[in-house]
Amino acid sequence: MIIVDTALARRQSEGRPIRVGMVGAGFQGSGIALQIMTAVQGMQLCAVANRNIASAVGVYDQLGIQPQRCDTRAELEQAIAEGRYAVTEDAVALAGADGLDAIIEVTGSIEYAAHAVLAALEHGKHVVQMNAELDGTIGPILKTRADSAGVIYTFSDGDQPGVQMNLYRFAAGIGVRPVLCGNIKGLHDPYRNPTTQEAFAKRWGQKPAMVASFADGTKISFEQAIVANGTGMRVARRGMLGPDFSGGDPGAPLVPVEDTVSAFAEHIDPAGPGLVDYVVGARPGPGVFVLGTIENARQKHYLELYKLGKGPYYCFTTPYHLCHFEVPNSVARAVLFADPVLTPKGGPRVGVIAVAKKDLQPGEVIEEFGGYEVYGVADNMDVVRRDRLLPVGLALGCTLKRAVPKDAPLTFDDVSFPEGRLVDRLYAEQEQLFA
């Protein structure tokens, strides 16, 4: 948003930068910090929380800054007030600390992130997160808590769900009715795991399980679920359509995404709420697309003149998503304009369920997203509720009570839950409110 740069320049000239705390200091967190500290005027990254304090220190060490270690909320507040950069292992203390306008949450965790986000909302701070797993599990109830506190809870610019929502708003803003929000992938194999993805992860400095969650469909399911929850759209079927034009070969030539429209067309109900989906093997490779319709014949004429074809579905694309480069824009939109990038519209429309990646046996523990036990699949919430299907965001840490065959969805009755988790309480509250 071009208006953001002018507003941030004004805050810079007035000596009133937006003061930000960040929870998470991994691959994305490090990049976000670098972006704020080197390229964004009118914003200051005051403090970073991370369970491994060395990684939090490393965020500032990128620029030769030595932060102060703080063990309590009072120490954090004093450092912030005195303009000293701070790091801590206590995410809840940072989330509640006075002197911060917004919290960026970028851990990819569930339980840990839930505590931090809830604390930030309860202390009147805007929350910008790049955590589709959290948002796709309990985002609607967190949005409800944010509304009660009078603050913004939002996903971020830069990652594909936020880019889709920006494109959705653009299309709707010119009078085109979006009927499908799409994500573009290079690979989909539900059986990928940390072992198969180890070499790729090492090359890019990422965690193997996280990379596996991209390949096995868990991440794309969460991403499209939160787009559905922000727009009111649904999935055409469990797992989405996901047409694959690569023939299973990630190195195959890519087809223009405009040429994939026919794979979705028969499933689109022009009078319905619209669909979220994805395509494999299309270009622009790391981008997103939105399909839309328009009724006015004269406007159809103009769209054809402007090279968007004859319809009935017009394809709008953004050819990139720049992740950490764009997150500061989301913070500015929330703090300065009360404009969320992507936030739940109400109750959840689509959930992400756990499906067995192998034959599971009693006593096995579901360890992590992208792990060896389960993969995540998007499904409509009416089906999730009807069949008591287990959200994969709740499945982590659960123990199998009985055998579940490969490729079968897990239910609440298949597992025992760890005791005392905040995420379970919030999910139950969300279901009581919206089911």
VENLIN-V932412 format. One line per field, one symbol per residue. phi: phi as a letter, one per 20 degrees, with the letter a starting at -180 (. if undefined). psi: psi as a letter, one per 40 degrees, with the letter a starting at -180 (. if undefined). burial: 1 if it has 9 or more other ideal C-beta (glycine too) atoms within 8 Angstrom, else 0. A space follows every 10 residues. Layout:
phi = ???
psi = ???
burial = ???
//
This chain:
phi = .fffffffff fffemcffec dcdocegfgf ffffffedcd embcefbcdb fdffffffge fgdmedfefc dcffffffff femefccbed fffffeffnd ebdddbdmed fgfgffffff ffdmdfcdcd cfffffdcgg ffffffgfem cedbfdfneg fffffffgff fffdneefcb dcddddbbbf dfbgffdfff fffdmdegff fffffenfff fffffffgfe dnfcdfagnm flgdeemndf efgeeffffe gffdgfeeeg eefncdabcd ndcfgeecbc ebcbefffff gfffgemene nfddddcceb cdkffdgggf fffffecldf fbbgerffec dcdecfebfe dgnfdeeafm eeebcecfbf fffgfgelfe fffeffnfdf ebfcfgmefe dgfecddfem efffffffff fffdf
psi = hddddddddd dddefgihhi ihhhfadddd ddddddeeeh ieihgdihhi dhdddddddd edefhhihhh eidddddddd defhiiiieg dddddehieh dihhhfdeic dddddddddd ddefhihhig gddddedfdd ddddddddef ihhiiiidid dddddddddd dddeehhheh hiihiehhhe eiidddeddd dddefihddd dddddeeddd ddddddddde eeiaidihei dfhheefehe eiiiihddee dddddeehhd eaeiiiaiih fiihdeaiih hiiidhdddd dddddefeae aehhhhihei hebddedddd ddddddefhi dhihebihdh ihihhheihi iheihhdihe aediiihhii ddddddefih hddedheihh diihiheiii ideeiiiiie hddddddddd ddde.
burial = 0001001111 1100001111 1111111111 1111111001 0110111111 0010111111 1100001111 0010111011 0000111111 1111111001 0111111111 1111111111 1110111111 1111111111 1111110010 1111111111 1111111101 1100010111 1111100101 0111001100 1000000111 1111111111 1111111111 1011100011 1111110000 0101101001 1001000100 0101111111 1111001111 1111000011 0011000010 1011111100 1011111111 1111111001 1111001111 1111111001 0001110011 1011111111 1011100011 1111111111 0001000011 1001101000 1111011011 10110
//
